[in-house]
Amino acid sequence: MTNTREPRVHPVPILSLRPTQMTVGMREVKEKRKRWRQRDSKKQADLLGKHMIPVVYGPDLRYYVIDHHHLGRALHDEGVKDVLVTIVGDLRMVEREAFWGVMDNKRWVYPYDAKGERRPFRDLPKSVADLKDDPFRSLAGELRRIGGFAKDTTPFSEFLWADYLRRKLSRKVIDADFDKALEKALSSARSKDAIYLPGWCGPADDD
């Protein structure tokens, strides 16, 4: 049995990693690409060594990414071929037919598309190169960065915020003026409507 958080000391091809979500915020991916290019080769190597991709080992002997999809996509887009991974779960003994059900039960998969609609597991992308853009995920990521909500351990918390924002703003607003959309998102995030969301940090009650 593989130990929890066991790093693979040999490189794994990025394109062999299987995503467990359908979308990313491409705005966030572009920002990670920009920061990557600002590092010299030594700092790039240090980043790859420190930011290992957390994965689940599946019954088909593939690695399923359960976090850092944005980083994986950014590194791929920057021409990086291999990364190090950390195995956080070993499900090689699970029957293939049961695999996605187990992943879902453990909240290690988020099969929702760019409209926030749940899709069959078979529709999940086969590589990080196939991840689609969800502008609301970009908005949620930027909202957290400016303090609109706190970082939280809840799985896929930023997607929960993205779906909340999807109900409050139109995509046209985001496409036309991202900063204005962010301003509206921040106002909405501090309202009592968002109190159920992970990391909510709206105004405290007076009483």
NORJO-V779110 format. One record per backbone hydrogen bond with DSSP energy under -1.0 kcal/mol. CO is the residue of the C=O (numbers start at 1). NH is the residue of the N-H. Records with the same first field share a line. If there is no record, write none. Layout:
BEGIN
CO=NH  NH
END
This chain:
BEGIN
6=87
12=83
13=16
14=17
18=65
20=110
22=132
24=134
25=29
26=30
27=31
28=32
29=33
30=34
31=35
32=36
33=37
34=38
36=39
40=44
41=45
42=46
43=47
44=48
45=49
46=50
47=51
53=86
54=66
55=88
56=64
57=91
58=61
62=58
63=18
64=56
68=72
69=73
70=74
71=75
72=76
73=77
74=78
75=80
76=79
81=14
83=12
84=53
85=8
86=55
87=5  6
89=57
91=94
95=98
98=102
99=103
100=104
101=105
102=106
103=108
104=107
110=112
111=119
113=116
117=113
120=123
121=124
127=130
128=131
132=24
134=137  138
135=139
136=140
137=141
138=142
139=143
140=144
141=145
142=146
143=148
144=147
154=157
156=160
157=161
158=162
159=163
160=164
161=165
162=166
165=169
170=174
171=175
172=176
173=177
177=181
178=182
179=183
180=184
181=185
182=186
183=187
184=188
185=189
186=190
188=191
191=194
192=195
194=197
197=200
199=150
END
